[in-house]
Amino acid sequence: MDFKLGIGKSDFAALRESGNYYVDKTELIYELVNNTGNEVTLFTRPRRFGKTLMMSMMENFFNIRKDSERLFEGLAITEHADFCKKWMNQYPILFISFKDAESETYDVAYAKLMTIIADVCKSNSEICNNNTIDKDDLEVFARLKAQKGTESDVQNSLKTIMRMMNAVYGQKVILLIDEYDVPLAKASEKDTAKNQYYSRMHDVIKGIMSTALKDNEFLQFAVITGCLRIAMESIFTGTNNFASYSVLDERFSNYFGFLENEVETMLEAADRKEAAKEIREWYDGYVFGNSYVYCPWDVINHISALIYKRTTRPKNYWKNTSHNGILLTFVKRTDFDVADKFETLLNGGMITQTISDELTYDTLHASEDNLWSVLLMTGYITKSVPEEDGDTVSLKIPNKEISSIFEDTVVKYFNETVNKDEIGELINTLWDGDENRATEIVSDLLWNTISYNDYHEDYYHAFLAGVFVGRGYSVESNKEKGLGRPDILLKDRKNRRAIIIEAKKSDKKSDLNKDCDKALKQIADEMYAEGLNGYEQIYCYGVAFFQKQAKVKLLVLN
């Protein structure tokens, strides 16, 4: 089968030259340049939604140093023949990405930023051979290339290089800045009153942006990408003719992520059409403007796995591309009462929130609305319907993949915050056979967790397993014993005693006692105690759950 997918390829030329499948998004170029008058355009989207590939595509199209006609052959942009004649390979391009300019400390992050700028200088070093360039610019360029520039040199670096390009090529420069907010995101995360990480990095990025974008006579236009739109007055002060398009905006909404028909066409080309439903459930559901879109990173990874093995099950590809600390930070906030909202989202429901797509990193955590806005802009939640407009919108978790990230975060939070003394008392109570006190403690623990899966039996099983793991006992979960598999088996080998727990979900509160009896009968009938030879005391517990209430009943086997 002549079908190849380039996982992780964000270089447009490499993707096209290697014959990898490409979902055609080139019409964006025409829409942006021909149909807007934007001098500066900012696109904000979650990670892994094709921002870098889009920027590489634009760089290849406009770059005066390249001959890109073959790369774009057969793609949508070539249907605009006059436009291509006017714009393809006609302008000098300055393309820079800030995605690696991050670190635990400001000094290291700043050093990485200088390295990035130095690499840009090296890739454009041929312009230094032109005698039209001002000698002072040549000196600054040499310092930047050698990573010896002053902070002023760094803040003026992009404008300096653009002035040199303009002198050489006699054309204004198209500026492409990818992942502009990465340095600020890490700075915000690691900022303290002592290190002033955020304010220092903010000043540097603001300096770079303002000199490159504001009243720059060498700028044809600029395109910038990132995850969040940082408030205009914070970074883009004084920038004229500035346009920003976030996940809330209708315009350009279909150019980031894959549309339904694009995924169907790809599956047909890969001969894997039968996977459409699963891929939709796991990786679709994002609402950008008026478009429903799939996460392209997930679709490409999963179809690639399906080509290797047709029966491959969907999994979470997105969670490992970056840390998910923002979720845990949100859940841990004791000053925000968000537990009920998280439970609603985890159980497939919707919440209504006031949202803003214009934020500053130093105030992200200042309000609950800001944090919901961040989750929306970074892809953890999405609008429920495209037609919804205004600042107040209905929000939901988009698909199974993101739901699994939420569930993992909730479990992690419970494990980190559970009252260790209460857990210890519960275990001692179970060894003592005090079913009444055990009922009270399990109910208290359950109340303090965020439940998900709409109180399915699997949720309660995971809850119990999390309670007992790491408490100094051998814990087995759903391991075959006798004729079946007990939910929990806790063994105290030293004292020759064991606990068997079978959990049931009750349909109503009045069924708790009856369902405990069913659980105990199942333990006896299925002979779960078989194989525990040598254990002198075996405590069998039936535990029944109804929403956030529990009932514990005991049967002792000697």
C-alpha positions as CSV (number, residue, x, y, z in Angstrom):
1,M,0.0,0.0,0.0
2,D,1.5,3.3,-1.1
3,F,0.5,5.3,1.9
4,K,2.9,6.9,4.4
5,L,2.4,9.1,7.4
6,G,5.1,11.3,8.8
7,I,4.7,11.2,12.5
8,G,6.1,14.4,14.1
9,K,7.1,15.9,10.8
10,S,6.6,19.7,11.0
11,D,8.9,20.6,8.1
12,F,6.6,21.2,5.1
13,A,9.3,20.6,2.5
14,A,10.5,17.4,4.1
15,L,6.9,16.1,4.4
16,R,6.2,16.8,0.7
17,E,9.5,15.6,-0.6
18,S,9.2,12.3,1.2
19,G,5.8,11.5,-0.2
20,N,4.0,11.6,3.1
21,Y,0.3,12.1,3.3
22,Y,-0.5,15.8,3.6
23,V,-3.9,17.3,4.5
24,D,-4.0,20.4,2.3
25,K,-4.3,23.6,4.4
26,T,-2.6,25.9,1.8
27,E,-5.7,27.9,1.2
28,L,-4.9,29.7,4.5
29,I,-2.2,31.6,2.7
30,Y,-4.6,33.1,0.2
31,E,-7.3,33.8,2.8
32,L,-4.7,35.6,5.0
33,V,-2.9,37.6,2.4
34,N,-5.5,38.3,-0.2
35,N,-8.6,38.7,2.0
36,T,-7.3,40.5,5.1
37,G,-5.3,43.6,5.6
38,N,-3.5,42.3,8.7
39,E,-0.1,43.6,9.3
40,V,0.3,41.4,12.3
41,T,-1.7,38.1,12.7
42,L,-1.7,36.0,15.8
43,F,-3.0,32.4,15.7
44,T,-3.5,30.7,19.1
45,R,-4.3,27.0,19.3
46,P,-3.5,24.1,21.6
47,R,-0.3,22.2,21.2
48,R,-0.1,19.6,18.5
49,F,-2.7,21.2,16.2
50,G,-0.5,22.0,13.3
51,K,0.8,25.5,14.0
52,T,4.5,24.8,13.2
53,L,3.7,22.9,10.0
54,M,1.5,25.8,8.9
55,M,4.3,28.2,9.6
56,S,6.8,26.0,7.7
57,M,4.3,25.8,4.8
58,M,4.2,29.6,4.7
59,E,8.0,29.9,4.9
60,N,8.4,27.6,1.9
61,F,5.7,29.5,-0.1
62,F,7.0,33.0,0.3
63,N,10.8,32.5,0.7
64,I,12.7,34.3,-2.0
65,R,15.7,32.0,-1.5
66,K,13.7,28.9,-2.5
67,D,12.0,27.5,-5.6
68,S,8.9,25.9,-4.2
69,E,6.7,25.4,-7.2
70,R,7.2,21.6,-7.1
71,L,6.3,21.4,-3.4
72,F,3.0,23.1,-3.9
73,E,2.0,21.2,-7.1
74,G,-1.5,19.9,-6.9
75,L,-2.4,21.8,-3.7
76,A,-5.3,24.3,-3.3
77,I,-3.2,27.4,-3.3
78,T,-2.1,26.8,-6.9
79,E,-5.6,27.3,-8.1
80,H,-4.9,31.1,-7.5
81,A,-2.4,31.4,-10.4
82,D,-2.1,35.2,-10.3
83,F,-1.7,35.2,-6.6
84,C,1.1,32.6,-6.8
85,K,2.9,34.5,-9.5
86,K,2.8,37.6,-7.3
87,W,3.7,36.0,-3.9
88,M,5.4,32.6,-4.3
89,N,9.2,32.9,-3.6
90,Q,9.1,36.7,-3.9
91,Y,9.9,37.8,-0.3
92,P,12.7,37.5,2.2
93,I,11.5,35.4,5.2
94,L,12.6,35.6,8.8
95,F,11.4,32.5,10.5
96,I,12.1,31.9,14.2
97,S,10.7,29.6,16.8
98,F,10.8,30.2,20.6
99,K,9.6,26.7,21.5
100,D,12.9,25.7,23.1
101,A,13.5,29.0,25.0
102,E,12.4,27.6,28.3
103,S,14.1,26.4,31.4
104,E,13.8,26.2,35.2
105,T,15.7,29.4,35.6
106,Y,15.8,32.7,33.7
107,D,19.5,32.6,33.0
108,V,19.3,29.3,31.2
109,A,16.2,30.3,29.3
110,Y,17.8,33.5,28.2
111,A,20.9,31.6,27.1
112,K,18.7,29.3,25.0
113,L,17.0,32.3,23.5
114,M,20.4,33.7,22.5
115,T,21.2,30.3,20.9
116,I,18.0,30.4,18.9
117,I,18.8,33.9,17.6
118,A,22.4,32.8,16.8
119,D,21.1,29.9,14.8
120,V,18.8,32.3,12.8
121,C,21.8,34.4,12.1
122,K,23.8,31.4,10.9
123,S,21.1,30.3,8.6
124,N,21.0,33.8,7.0
125,S,24.8,34.5,7.2
126,E,25.0,34.9,3.4
127,I,23.4,38.3,3.6
128,C,26.6,39.6,5.3
129,N,28.5,39.3,2.0
130,N,26.5,42.1,0.5
131,N,28.1,45.6,0.6
132,T,24.8,47.4,0.9
133,I,24.5,46.5,4.6
134,D,25.3,49.1,7.3
135,K,28.6,48.2,9.0
136,D,27.0,48.8,12.5
137,D,24.4,46.2,11.7
138,L,27.1,43.8,10.6
139,E,28.8,44.2,14.0
140,V,25.6,43.6,15.9
141,F,24.9,40.6,13.6
142,A,28.3,39.2,14.4
143,R,27.7,39.5,18.1
144,L,24.3,37.9,17.9
145,K,25.8,35.0,15.8
146,A,28.5,34.5,18.4
147,Q,26.0,34.6,21.3
148,K,27.8,37.7,22.6
149,G,25.1,40.3,22.0
150,T,24.0,42.7,24.7
151,E,20.4,42.6,26.0
152,S,19.7,45.6,23.8
153,D,21.1,43.6,20.8
154,V,18.8,40.7,21.6
155,Q,15.7,42.9,22.0
156,N,16.4,44.6,18.7
157,S,17.7,41.4,17.0
158,L,14.7,40.7,14.7
159,K,14.5,44.2,13.4
160,T,18.3,44.3,12.8
161,I,18.2,41.1,10.7
162,M,15.1,42.4,8.8
163,R,16.8,45.7,8.0
164,M,19.8,43.7,6.6
165,M,17.5,41.5,4.6
166,N,15.7,44.5,3.2
167,A,19.0,46.0,2.1
168,V,20.1,42.8,0.3
169,Y,16.8,41.8,-1.4
170,G,15.2,45.2,-1.9
171,Q,12.0,43.8,-0.5
172,K,10.2,44.1,2.8
173,V,10.4,41.1,5.1
174,I,7.7,38.6,6.1
175,L,8.3,37.7,9.7
176,L,7.1,34.3,11.1
177,I,7.4,33.7,14.9
178,D,6.3,30.3,16.1
179,E,5.4,29.5,19.7
180,Y,6.1,33.0,20.9
181,D,4.7,32.5,24.4
182,V,6.7,29.4,25.4
183,P,9.3,31.4,27.3
184,L,6.6,33.3,29.2
185,A,4.7,30.2,30.1
186,K,7.7,28.6,31.8
187,A,8.7,31.9,33.4
188,S,5.2,32.2,34.9
189,E,5.3,28.7,36.2
190,K,8.7,29.1,37.9
191,D,8.4,32.8,38.9
192,T,9.0,33.9,42.5
193,A,9.3,37.2,44.2
194,K,13.0,36.5,44.6
195,N,14.0,35.5,41.1
196,Q,11.6,37.8,39.2
197,Y,11.7,35.3,36.3
198,Y,8.5,36.3,34.7
199,S,9.0,40.1,34.7
200,R,12.6,39.7,33.3
201,M,11.6,37.4,30.5
202,H,8.5,39.5,29.8
203,D,10.7,42.6,29.3
204,V,12.9,40.6,26.8
205,I,10.1,39.2,24.8
206,K,8.2,42.5,24.8
207,G,11.3,44.2,23.5
208,I,11.8,41.7,20.7
209,M,8.1,42.0,19.7
210,S,7.7,45.7,19.9
211,T,10.9,46.5,17.9
212,A,10.0,43.9,15.2
213,L,6.3,44.8,14.9
214,K,5.7,48.4,15.8
215,D,6.5,51.0,13.2
216,N,8.9,48.7,11.4
217,E,9.4,50.0,7.9
218,F,11.0,46.7,6.9
219,L,8.0,44.6,7.7
220,Q,5.7,43.3,4.9
221,F,3.6,41.4,7.4
222,A,4.0,39.1,10.4
223,V,2.4,35.8,11.5
224,I,2.7,34.7,15.1
225,T,1.6,31.5,16.7
226,G,1.2,30.4,20.4
227,C,-1.2,28.7,22.8
228,L,-2.5,31.9,24.5
229,R,-3.1,35.4,23.4
230,I,-1.2,37.5,25.9
231,A,-3.0,40.8,26.4
232,M,-2.1,43.3,23.7
233,E,-1.1,46.0,26.2
234,S,1.3,43.5,27.8
235,I,3.3,42.4,24.8
236,F,2.1,44.0,21.6
237,T,1.9,47.6,22.9
238,G,1.4,50.1,20.1
239,T,1.3,47.4,17.3
240,N,-0.8,48.7,14.5
241,N,-3.3,46.6,12.4
242,F,-3.1,43.7,14.8
243,A,-5.5,40.7,14.4
244,S,-5.8,37.7,16.7
245,Y,-7.7,34.5,16.0
246,S,-8.2,32.1,18.9
247,V,-10.3,28.9,19.3
248,L,-13.3,31.2,19.8
249,D,-13.1,32.9,16.4
250,E,-14.9,31.7,13.3
251,R,-12.4,33.0,10.8
252,F,-9.6,30.5,10.0
253,S,-11.3,28.0,12.3
254,N,-10.9,25.2,9.7
255,Y,-7.2,25.5,9.1
256,F,-6.0,24.1,12.4
257,G,-6.9,20.5,13.1
258,F,-8.5,18.0,10.8
259,L,-12.1,18.3,9.7
260,E,-14.5,15.2,9.5
261,N,-14.2,14.8,5.7
262,E,-10.4,15.2,5.9
263,V,-10.2,12.3,8.4
264,E,-12.6,10.2,6.3
265,T,-10.5,10.8,3.2
266,M,-7.3,9.8,5.1
267,L,-8.9,6.6,6.5
268,E,-10.0,5.7,3.0
269,A,-6.5,6.3,1.6
270,A,-5.1,4.1,4.4
271,D,-7.7,1.4,3.9
272,R,-8.9,1.7,7.5
273,K,-12.4,3.2,7.1
274,E,-13.7,0.8,9.8
275,A,-11.8,2.8,12.5
276,A,-13.8,6.0,11.9
277,K,-16.2,5.7,14.8
278,E,-13.4,5.0,17.4
279,I,-11.2,7.8,16.1
280,R,-14.2,10.2,16.3
281,E,-14.9,9.2,19.9
282,W,-11.3,9.5,21.0
283,Y,-9.9,12.4,19.0
284,D,-12.7,14.6,17.6
285,G,-15.0,17.0,19.5
286,Y,-13.0,20.2,19.6
287,V,-15.0,23.3,18.5
288,F,-12.8,26.0,17.0
289,G,-15.0,28.9,15.9
290,N,-17.7,27.3,13.8
291,S,-15.8,24.1,13.0
292,Y,-15.7,20.7,14.7
293,V,-12.1,19.4,14.4
294,Y,-9.9,16.4,15.3
295,C,-6.5,16.7,16.9
296,P,-4.1,16.0,14.0
297,W,-1.3,14.6,16.2
298,D,-3.6,11.9,17.5
299,V,-5.2,11.0,14.2
300,I,-1.8,10.6,12.5
301,N,-0.4,8.6,15.3
302,H,-3.4,6.3,15.5
303,I,-3.8,5.7,11.8
304,S,-0.1,4.9,11.6
305,A,-0.5,2.3,14.4
306,L,-3.6,0.9,12.5
307,I,-1.5,0.5,9.4
308,Y,1.0,-1.6,11.4
309,K,-1.8,-3.6,13.2
310,R,-5.4,-3.2,12.1
311,T,-6.8,-4.2,15.6
312,T,-4.8,-1.5,17.5
313,R,-7.0,0.1,20.2
314,P,-7.0,3.9,20.6
315,K,-4.8,5.4,23.3
316,N,-3.8,8.7,24.6
317,Y,-1.0,10.2,22.4
318,W,-1.5,13.8,23.4
319,K,-0.8,13.6,27.1
320,N,2.9,12.8,26.7
321,T,3.6,15.8,24.4
322,S,3.7,18.2,27.4
323,H,3.0,18.2,31.1
324,N,-0.5,18.6,32.3
325,G,0.3,20.6,35.4
326,I,-2.4,23.2,34.7
327,L,-5.1,20.7,35.5
328,L,-3.6,19.6,38.8
329,T,-3.0,23.2,39.8
330,F,-6.7,23.9,39.1
331,V,-8.0,20.9,41.1
332,K,-5.8,21.8,44.1
333,R,-7.1,25.3,44.4
334,T,-8.9,25.4,47.8
335,D,-10.1,28.9,47.2
336,F,-12.2,27.8,44.1
337,D,-15.2,25.6,44.6
338,V,-14.8,23.6,41.4
339,A,-15.3,20.0,42.5
340,D,-18.9,19.9,41.4
341,K,-18.0,21.4,38.0
342,F,-15.2,18.9,37.5
343,E,-17.6,16.0,38.3
344,T,-20.1,17.4,35.8
345,L,-17.4,17.5,33.1
346,L,-16.0,14.1,33.9
347,N,-19.5,12.6,33.7
348,G,-20.2,14.0,30.2
349,G,-22.0,17.1,31.2
350,M,-21.6,20.8,30.4
351,I,-20.8,23.8,32.6
352,T,-21.4,27.5,31.8
353,Q,-18.5,29.9,32.3
354,T,-17.4,33.4,31.4
355,I,-14.4,33.1,29.1
356,S,-11.7,35.5,27.8
357,D,-9.1,34.8,25.1
358,E,-7.0,37.8,26.2
359,L,-4.9,36.9,29.3
360,T,-1.5,37.6,30.8
361,Y,0.6,34.8,32.2
362,D,1.2,36.6,35.5
363,T,-2.6,36.7,36.2
364,L,-3.6,33.3,34.8
365,H,-4.3,32.0,38.3
366,A,-5.9,35.2,39.6
367,S,-9.5,34.0,39.1
368,E,-11.5,30.9,38.4
369,D,-12.7,32.4,35.1
370,N,-9.1,32.9,34.0
371,L,-8.3,29.2,34.7
372,W,-11.3,28.0,32.8
373,S,-10.2,30.2,29.9
374,V,-6.7,28.7,30.0
375,L,-8.2,25.2,29.9
376,L,-10.3,26.2,26.9
377,M,-7.4,27.8,25.0
378,T,-5.1,24.9,25.6
379,G,-7.5,22.1,24.5
380,Y,-8.6,20.5,27.8
381,I,-12.1,21.7,27.4
382,T,-14.1,23.0,24.4
383,K,-17.2,24.9,23.5
384,S,-20.2,22.6,23.4
385,V,-21.7,24.1,20.1
386,P,-20.2,26.2,17.3
387,E,-23.2,28.6,17.2
388,E,-22.6,29.8,20.8
389,D,-21.2,33.4,20.9
390,G,-20.3,35.9,23.5
391,D,-18.2,35.8,26.7
392,T,-20.4,33.2,28.5
393,V,-20.3,29.8,26.9
394,S,-21.1,26.2,27.6
395,L,-18.0,24.0,28.1
396,K,-17.4,20.3,27.9
397,I,-14.6,17.7,27.7
398,P,-14.1,17.1,23.9
399,N,-13.4,13.4,23.8
400,K,-12.3,10.2,25.5
401,E,-8.6,11.0,25.2
402,I,-9.0,14.3,27.2
403,S,-11.4,12.6,29.6
404,S,-8.7,10.1,30.5
405,I,-6.3,12.9,31.2
406,F,-8.8,14.4,33.6
407,E,-9.4,11.1,35.3
408,D,-5.6,10.5,35.8
409,T,-5.3,14.0,37.3
410,V,-8.2,13.4,39.7
411,V,-6.7,10.1,40.8
412,K,-3.3,11.7,41.3
413,Y,-4.9,14.5,43.3
414,F,-6.7,12.0,45.6
415,N,-3.6,10.0,46.2
416,E,-1.6,13.2,47.1
417,T,-4.2,14.8,49.3
418,V,-6.0,11.8,51.0
419,N,-5.9,11.9,54.8
420,K,-3.2,9.4,55.6
421,D,-4.3,9.1,59.2
422,E,-7.9,8.3,58.0
423,I,-6.5,5.6,55.6
424,G,-4.6,4.1,58.5
425,E,-7.6,4.1,60.7
426,L,-9.7,2.4,57.9
427,I,-7.2,-0.4,57.5
428,N,-7.0,-1.0,61.3
429,T,-10.8,-0.9,61.4
430,L,-11.1,-3.5,58.7
431,W,-8.6,-5.8,60.6
432,D,-10.7,-5.2,63.8
433,G,-13.9,-6.2,61.9
434,D,-15.7,-2.9,62.8
435,E,-18.0,-2.6,59.8
436,N,-19.9,0.4,61.1
437,R,-16.8,2.6,61.6
438,A,-15.5,1.3,58.2
439,T,-18.7,2.5,56.6
440,E,-18.2,6.0,58.1
441,I,-14.6,6.3,56.9
442,V,-15.2,5.0,53.4
443,S,-18.1,7.5,53.0
444,D,-15.9,10.3,54.3
445,L,-13.1,9.5,51.8
446,L,-15.6,9.2,49.0
447,W,-17.1,12.6,49.7
448,N,-13.7,14.2,49.4
449,T,-12.9,12.8,46.0
450,I,-14.0,14.0,42.6
451,S,-16.0,11.2,41.0
452,Y,-16.1,10.4,37.4
453,N,-17.6,7.8,35.0
454,D,-21.1,8.7,36.3
455,Y,-20.5,6.6,39.4
456,H,-19.8,3.4,37.4
457,E,-18.7,0.3,39.3
458,D,-15.2,0.7,37.7
459,Y,-14.9,4.1,39.4
460,Y,-15.6,2.6,42.9
461,H,-13.2,-0.2,42.2
462,A,-10.4,2.2,41.3
463,F,-11.2,4.3,44.3
464,L,-10.8,1.3,46.7
465,A,-7.6,0.1,44.9
466,G,-6.1,3.6,45.3
467,V,-6.9,3.6,49.0
468,F,-4.9,0.5,49.8
469,V,-2.0,0.7,47.4
470,G,1.3,1.7,49.1
471,R,0.2,1.0,52.6
472,G,2.7,-1.7,53.4
473,Y,0.5,-4.7,52.4
474,S,0.4,-7.0,49.4
475,V,-2.5,-5.7,47.3
476,E,-4.0,-7.6,44.4
477,S,-6.8,-6.2,42.2
478,N,-9.0,-8.5,40.1
479,K,-6.5,-11.4,40.3
480,E,-8.1,-14.8,39.8
481,K,-9.0,-16.7,43.0
482,G,-11.2,-19.7,43.3
483,L,-13.9,-19.5,40.5
484,G,-13.6,-15.8,39.9
485,R,-11.8,-12.6,40.7
486,P,-12.2,-10.6,43.8
487,D,-12.1,-6.8,43.4
488,I,-9.5,-6.3,46.2
489,L,-7.3,-8.8,48.0
490,L,-5.2,-7.4,50.9
491,K,-2.7,-9.8,52.4
492,D,-0.8,-9.4,55.7
493,R,1.6,-12.3,55.4
494,K,3.5,-11.5,58.6
495,N,0.3,-11.9,60.7
496,R,-1.3,-14.6,58.5
497,R,-4.4,-12.6,57.8
498,A,-6.1,-11.4,54.7
499,I,-9.0,-9.1,53.5
500,I,-11.2,-9.8,50.5
501,I,-13.4,-7.0,49.2
502,E,-16.1,-7.2,46.6
503,A,-17.7,-3.9,45.5
504,K,-21.1,-3.3,44.2
505,K,-22.9,-0.2,42.8
506,S,-26.4,0.3,44.1
507,D,-29.1,1.9,42.0
508,K,-30.6,3.6,45.0
509,K,-29.7,4.3,48.7
510,S,-32.2,1.7,50.0
511,D,-30.3,-1.0,48.1
512,L,-27.0,-0.6,49.9
513,N,-27.6,-3.2,52.6
514,K,-29.0,-5.7,50.0
515,D,-26.1,-5.2,47.6
516,C,-23.6,-5.7,50.4
517,D,-25.2,-9.1,51.0
518,K,-25.0,-9.9,47.3
519,A,-21.3,-9.1,47.4
520,L,-20.7,-11.3,50.4
521,K,-22.6,-14.2,48.7
522,Q,-20.5,-13.8,45.6
523,I,-17.3,-14.1,47.7
524,A,-18.6,-17.3,49.2
525,D,-20.2,-18.8,46.1
526,E,-17.1,-18.1,43.9
527,M,-14.8,-19.4,46.6
528,Y,-12.5,-16.3,46.6
529,A,-10.8,-17.5,49.7
530,E,-9.5,-20.6,47.9
531,G,-5.7,-20.6,47.7
532,L,-5.2,-18.6,50.9
533,N,-3.8,-21.6,52.7
534,G,-2.0,-20.8,55.9
535,Y,-3.9,-17.5,56.5
536,E,-5.5,-17.9,59.9
537,Q,-8.0,-15.0,59.6
538,I,-9.8,-14.0,56.4
539,Y,-12.1,-11.0,56.6
540,C,-14.6,-10.8,53.7
541,Y,-16.2,-7.4,53.1
542,G,-19.1,-6.6,50.8
543,V,-19.0,-2.8,50.0
544,A,-21.9,-1.2,48.3
545,F,-21.9,2.4,46.9
546,F,-24.6,4.8,46.0
547,Q,-23.2,8.0,44.6
548,K,-21.0,9.3,47.5
549,Q,-22.4,7.0,50.2
550,A,-21.1,3.6,51.1
551,K,-22.1,0.6,53.2
552,V,-19.6,-2.0,54.5
553,K,-20.6,-5.5,55.8
554,L,-18.4,-8.2,57.2
555,L,-18.1,-12.0,56.9
556,V,-15.2,-13.7,58.8
557,L,-13.7,-16.9,57.5
558,N,-11.5,-18.8,60.0
